[in-house]
């Protein structure tokens, strides 16, 4: 199970490319060639990104695609929600009406704690901008974030993200 589906993965690649080539933008063919992807596949993702307001298309000889707003103003959760149904940690966390199809939902001892975990993950995703993903952290900042034998930690968390 992955948190980011294929469409979001490739959208992030495309948006990263456009971010690094602002303000001129780029054509679907140029982006596809850079990542060795099918031009029609990239064009389809760009069409969705245009429709959802993340990129704009420009016609003409110098046309192509460009970010519609700065990457610092786009949060990862927003992109995920726009391109796919929001991820679910459990079958019951995505159903406010209590109709998840789970037979033990009413007496489940972990339903509410897992709902809290889900909300914490969503908060992290809401706090990450595309600019943060696309801009490598300087080495000094990496040291401040910290790592353990289990992986990276984030500022504000007293324990590693994994384990």
DAPEFEN-V343438 format. One record per residue. N is the residue number from 1. RES is the residue in one small letter. SS is DSSP state (@ for helix, = for strand, . for the rest). OMEGA is omega in whole degrees, -180 to 180 (999 if undefined). D_CENTER is the distance of its C-alpha to the mean C-alpha in whole Angstrom. Layout:
# DAPEFEN-V343438
N:RES:SS:OMEGA:D_CENTER ; N:RES:SS:OMEGA:D_CENTER
This chain:
# DAPEFEN-V343438
1:x:.:176:15 ; 2:x:.:179:12 ; 3:x:.:179:9 ; 4:x:.:178:7 ; 5:x:.:-176:9 ; 6:x:@:-179:11 ; 7:x:@:178:10 ; 8:x:@:177:6 ; 9:x:@:-178:7 ; 10:x:@:176:10 ; 11:x:@:178:8 ; 12:x:@:176:7 ; 13:x:@:-178:10 ; 14:x:@:-180:12 ; 15:x:@:177:11 ; 16:x:@:179:11 ; 17:x:@:180:15 ; 18:x:@:178:15 ; 19:x:@:-178:15 ; 20:x:@:-180:17 ; 21:x:.:178:20 ; 22:x:.:-3:20 ; 23:x:.:-175:22 ; 24:x:.:-178:23 ; 25:x:.:-177:20 ; 26:x:=:178:21 ; 27:x:.:177:22 ; 28:x:@:-180:20 ; 29:x:@:-179:23 ; 30:x:@:179:22 ; 31:x:@:-180:19 ; 32:x:@:180:20 ; 33:x:@:-179:23 ; 34:x:@:-177:21 ; 35:x:@:-179:18 ; 36:x:.:178:21 ; 37:x:.:176:20 ; 38:x:.:178:21 ; 39:x:@:180:22 ; 40:x:@:177:22 ; 41:x:@:179:19 ; 42:x:@:179:17 ; 43:x:@:178:19 ; 44:x:@:178:18 ; 45:x:@:179:14 ; 46:x:@:178:15 ; 47:x:@:178:17 ; 48:x:@:180:15 ; 49:x:@:175:13 ; 50:x:@:-178:16 ; 51:x:@:-179:17 ; 52:x:.:174:14 ; 53:x:.:180:15 ; 54:x:.:178:12 ; 55:x:=:175:15 ; 56:x:=:178:19 ; 57:x:=:179:21 ; 58:x:=:-179:25 ; 59:x:.:174:28 ; 60:x:.:-177:30 ; 61:x:.:180:31 ; 62:x:.:-178:29 ; 63:x:.:-179:26 ; 64:x:=:-178:23 ; 65:x:=:178:19 ; 66:x:=:176:18 ; 67:x:=:179:15 ; 68:x:.:175:17 ; 69:x:.:-178:16 ; 70:x:.:179:15 ; 71:x:@:179:12 ; 72:x:@:180:13 ; 73:x:@:180:13 ; 74:x:.:180:9 ; 75:x:=:-177:7 ; 76:x:@:180:4 ; 77:x:@:179:6 ; 78:x:@:179:7 ; 79:x:@:179:5 ; 80:x:@:-179:5 ; 81:x:@:-178:9 ; 82:x:@:-175:10 ; 83:x:@:-176:9 ; 84:x:.:172:10 ; 85:x:.:179:12 ; 86:x:.:-180:11 ; 87:x:.:177:11 ; 88:x:.:176:14 ; 89:x:.:177:16 ; 90:x:.:179:19 ; 91:x:.:-176:21 ; 92:x:.:-175:22 ; 93:x:.:-179:19 ; 94:x:.:-176:18 ; 95:x:.:-180:22 ; 96:x:.:-176:23 ; 97:x:.:178:27 ; 98:x:.:-178:27 ; 99:x:.:-178:27 ; 100:x:.:-177:25 ; 101:x:.:179:28 ; 102:x:.:-177:28 ; 103:x:.:-178:32 ; 104:x:.:-176:32 ; 105:x:@:-176:29 ; 106:x:@:-178:32 ; 107:x:@:-176:33 ; 108:x:.:-179:30 ; 109:x:.:-178:31 ; 110:x:.:-178:27 ; 111:x:@:-177:25 ; 112:x:@:175:25 ; 113:x:@:178:24 ; 114:x:@:175:21 ; 115:x:@:177:20 ; 116:x:@:177:20 ; 117:x:@:178:18 ; 118:x:@:180:16 ; 119:x:@:177:16 ; 120:x:@:177:15 ; 121:x:@:179:12 ; 122:x:@:178:11 ; 123:x:@:178:13 ; 124:x:@:-179:11 ; 125:x:@:177:7 ; 126:x:@:-178:9 ; 127:x:@:-179:11 ; 128:x:.:177:8 ; 129:x:=:178:9 ; 130:x:@:177:8 ; 131:x:@:178:11 ; 132:x:@:178:11 ; 133:x:@:-173:9 ; 134:x:@:-178:11 ; 135:x:.:-180:14 ; 136:x:.:178:16 ; 137:x:.:175:18 ; 138:x:.:-177:22 ; 139:x:@:-180:24 ; 140:x:@:180:25 ; 141:x:@:178:22 ; 142:x:@:179:21 ; 143:x:@:179:24 ; 144:x:@:180:24 ; 145:x:@:175:20 ; 146:x:.:176:22 ; 147:x:=:173:22 ; 148:x:=:177:24 ; 149:x:.:179:26 ; 150:x:.:179:23 ; 151:x:=:-175:20 ; 152:x:=:171:18 ; 153:x:.:177:19 ; 154:x:.:176:17 ; 155:x:.:178:20 ; 156:x:.:177:21 ; 157:x:.:-177:21 ; 158:x:.:-180:24 ; 159:x:.:-179:23 ; 160:x:.:179:21 ; 161:x:.:-179:17 ; 162:x:.:175:19 ; 163:x:.:999:23
